Amino acid sequence: MSIEATGSVNTALTSIQTNTALQSANLQHLSTGRKVNGLSDNPPAFSLAEGLLGRAGTLADIGNSIGQGIGVLEAANNGLNAIGGVVNQLKALAQQAAASSDSGQIKALQDQYNSLAGQIDSLAADSSYGGANLIAANPGKLTVPGLSSGTGTTIVGQAADAAALGVTPAANWATNSANISSDLAKLSGATSQLQSRTASLGGNLTELKIQASFTQGQGNIARQGAAGLTGVDAYQAAANAVAAGAYRQLGQAALRNAVQNQSSVLTLIGKS
């Protein structure tokens, strides 16, 4: 009888230890949100998940670079739009001067024209982002990495300062109306150049935004794949933890009964 009682104690202890370990494991899964936290849990799943997470990290870095590139293009595009607005105002001043016969008014309009034209260089110089400027007098270039080797994008800047656009200071409007016509022709040429630059940058911007969206999607797929390999079903883990806790309590009750039975057996043996 004493051997049977000892066996019951060992069985109860084993049940308590097993269910305590199960409860702890499921509680850890709940706290980390992962059912696989290391190679010892599931070597193939852990290794594959780590590879996917590494890929997701690389894609995130590429996505950040693309995002910075988009910022450079948007800054340049904003600058071109502002410069286009100045050119339109210059046209209005020149047209007003061409329609006037008052030399004093024409001279005043010429002065306004030259003052306003000076803003073109300032706008071009200020259209930078992160130290990169694609429309300054000495424009830079933008290189954005692709998802794989050899698939990057390089965009060469095009100057949009006054000299590059062919906008020169106005002179002698009041005494030579041909100069006004000449300046209007230069402004028309500047408008054409700005439209060409804007269209080119717009195409580049669309391309990068498509790349950014695709890169983000690929990163999400990689992270979802890793989560599928290592992520935990919170409801199932919680249910398992509760069940293990309940079985542990049953084991503790069984242990108490076994100890009491063993004690009773020993008492009977002592009295015999």
C-alpha positions in Angstrom: 0.0 0.0 0.0 2.8 2.4 0.7 4.3 1.8 -2.8 0.9 2.6 -4.3 0.6 5.8 -2.3 4.1 6.9 -3.3 3.2 6.3 -6.9 0.1 8.6 -6.5 2.3 11.3 -5.1 4.7 11.1 -8.0 1.9 11.1 -10.5 0.4 14.2 -8.9 3.8 16.0 -8.8 4.4 15.2 -12.5 0.9 16.6 -13.4 1.6 19.8 -11.4 5.0 20.3 -13.1 3.7 19.6 -16.6 0.7 21.9 -16.3 2.7 24.6 -14.6 5.1 24.5 -17.6 2.2 24.6 -20.0 0.7 27.5 -18.3 4.0 29.4 -18.2 4.6 28.8 -21.9 1.1 30.0 -22.9 1.4 33.1 -20.7 4.8 33.8 -22.3 3.1 33.5 -25.7 0.5 36.0 -24.7 3.0 38.5 -23.3 5.3 38.3 -26.4 2.6 37.8 -29.0 4.7 35.0 -30.4 4.5 31.2 -30.1 8.0 30.8 -31.5 10.6 32.9 -29.7 13.8 31.1 -30.5 15.3 28.2 -32.5 14.5 25.8 -29.6 10.8 26.4 -30.1 10.7 25.6 -33.8 14.0 25.8 -35.8 12.5 25.9 -39.3 9.7 28.4 -38.5 12.1 30.6 -36.5 14.8 30.7 -39.2 12.3 31.4 -42.0 10.5 34.1 -39.9 13.9 35.8 -39.2 14.6 35.8 -42.9 11.3 37.4 -43.7 11.8 40.0 -41.0 15.2 40.8 -42.4 13.7 41.2 -45.8 11.0 43.5 -44.3 13.7 45.6 -42.7 15.6 46.0 -46.0 12.4 47.0 -47.7 11.7 49.5 -45.0 15.1 51.1 -45.6 14.4 51.2 -49.4 11.0 52.6 -48.7 12.5 55.4 -46.6 15.0 56.2 -49.4 12.1 56.4 -51.9 10.2 58.6 -49.5 13.1 61.0 -49.3 13.3 61.0 -53.1 9.6 61.8 -53.3 10.3 64.8 -51.0 13.1 66.0 -53.3 10.8 65.8 -56.3 7.9 67.5 -54.5 10.1 70.3 -53.4 11.4 70.9 -56.9 7.8 70.7 -58.3 6.6 73.2 -55.8 9.5 75.5 -56.8 8.6 75.2 -60.5 5.0 76.0 -59.8 6.0 79.1 -57.8 8.4 80.2 -60.6 5.6 79.7 -63.1 3.5 82.1 -61.1 6.2 84.7 -61.2 6.6 84.3 -64.9 2.9 84.8 -65.4 3.0 88.0 -63.3 6.0 89.2 -65.4 3.9 88.6 -68.6 1.1 90.7 -67.1 3.5 93.6 -66.3 5.1 93.5 -69.8 1.7 93.4 -71.5 0.5 96.3 -69.4 3.6 98.2 -70.5 3.1 97.4 -74.1 -0.4 98.8 -73.9 0.7 102.0 -72.3 1.8 105.3 -73.9 2.8 106.9 -70.6 6.6 106.7 -70.4 6.6 107.3 -66.7 4.2 104.4 -66.2 6.2 102.2 -68.5 9.4 102.9 -66.5 7.6 102.0 -63.3 6.3 98.8 -64.8 9.9 98.0 -65.9 11.2 98.5 -62.4 8.5 96.2 -61.0 9.4 93.7 -63.6 13.0 93.6 -62.7 12.3 93.5 -59.0 9.9 90.6 -59.4 12.2 88.7 -61.9 14.8 88.6 -59.1 12.6 86.2 -57.2 13.1 83.5 -59.8 16.6 82.8 -58.7 15.6 82.8 -55.0 12.8 80.4 -55.6 15.0 78.0 -57.6 17.7 78.1 -54.9 15.2 77.5 -52.1 13.5 74.5 -53.7 15.6 71.9 -51.9 14.8 69.0 -49.7 17.3 67.2 -47.5 20.2 69.1 -49.1 19.2 68.0 -52.7 18.0 70.6 -55.3 17.0 69.6 -58.8 16.2 73.1 -60.2 18.9 75.4 -58.7 21.4 77.2 -61.0 23.7 74.2 -60.4 21.2 71.4 -60.0 22.1 68.1 -58.4 20.8 64.6 -59.2 18.7 62.2 -57.3 19.5 58.4 -57.1 16.9 56.2 -55.5 17.6 52.5 -54.9 15.3 49.8 -56.3 14.1 46.5 -54.7 17.0 44.6 -56.4 20.4 45.4 -57.8 20.4 47.5 -60.9 16.8 48.6 -60.6 17.4 52.0 -59.0 16.2 55.3 -60.4 18.5 58.3 -61.2 17.0 61.7 -61.9 19.2 64.4 -63.3 18.2 67.9 -62.3 17.4 70.8 -64.7 18.2 74.4 -63.8 15.2 76.7 -63.6 16.9 79.9 -62.5 16.4 83.1 -64.6 19.4 82.5 -66.8 18.4 78.9 -67.5 14.9 80.0 -68.5 16.2 82.9 -70.6 14.6 85.6 -68.5 16.9 88.7 -68.6 16.5 92.1 -66.9 14.2 94.5 -68.8 15.8 97.6 -70.3 14.6 100.7 -72.2 11.0 99.8 -72.4 9.9 103.4 -72.4 12.1 104.3 -75.4 12.0 101.0 -77.4 8.8 99.0 -77.4 10.6 96.2 -79.3 12.3 95.4 -76.0 9.0 94.7 -74.4 8.0 92.3 -77.2 11.4 90.6 -76.9 10.9 90.1 -73.2 7.4 88.7 -73.8 8.9 86.2 -76.2 11.5 85.2 -73.6 8.7 84.7 -71.0 6.8 82.5 -73.4 9.9 80.4 -73.9 10.4 80.3 -70.1 6.8 79.0 -69.7 7.4 76.3 -72.3 10.6 75.2 -70.4 8.8 75.2 -67.1 6.0 73.1 -68.5 8.5 70.6 -69.9 10.3 70.4 -66.5 7.1 70.1 -64.6 5.9 67.2 -66.9 9.2 65.4 -66.5 9.2 65.7 -62.7 5.6 64.7 -62.6 6.4 61.5 -64.4 9.3 60.8 -62.1 7.1 61.6 -59.0 4.4 59.2 -60.2 7.0 56.5 -60.8 8.5 56.8 -57.3 5.0 56.9 -55.6 4.2 53.6 -57.4 7.5 52.2 -56.2 6.8 53.4 -52.6 3.4 51.7 -52.6 4.8 48.5 -54.0 7.7 48.4 -51.6 5.4 49.0 -48.6 3.1 46.2 -49.8 6.0 43.8 -50.2 7.2 44.7 -46.7 3.8 44.1 -45.2 3.6 40.7 -46.9 7.0 39.7 -45.4 5.9 40.8 -41.9 2.6 39.0 -42.2 4.4 35.9 -43.3 6.7 36.1 -40.3 3.8 36.7 -38.0 2.0 33.6 -39.5 5.0 31.5 -38.6 5.7 32.8 -35.1 2.6 34.7 -34.1 0.3 33.3 -31.4 -3.5 32.8 -31.5 -4.3 34.9 -28.4 -7.6 33.3 -27.8 -6.2 29.8 -28.0 -3.2 30.7 -25.8 -5.4 32.2 -23.2 -7.7 29.1 -23.2 -4.7 26.9 -22.9 -3.3 28.9 -20.0 -6.6 28.7 -18.2 -6.9 25.0 -18.8 -3.4 24.3 -17.7 -4.0 26.3 -14.5 -7.1 24.3 -13.8 -5.3 21.0 -14.3 -2.5 22.3 -12.1 -5.0 22.9 -9.3 -6.5 19.5 -9.8 -3.0 18.0 -9.5 -2.4 20.0 -6.3 -5.6 18.6 -4.9 -4.6 15.1 -6.0 -1.2 15.6 -4.4 -2.9 16.6 -1.1 -5.1 13.5 -1.2 -2.1 11.2 -2.0 -0.1 12.7 0.8 -3.0 12.2 3.2 -3.4 8.6 2.0 0.3 7.9 2.4 0.2 9.4 5.9 -2.7 7.2 6.8 -0.9 4.1 5.5 2.2 4.9 7.4 0.1 5.4 10.6 -1.6 2.0 10.1 1.8 0.4 9.6 3.1 2.0 12.7 0.2 0.7 14.8 0.5 -2.9 13.4 
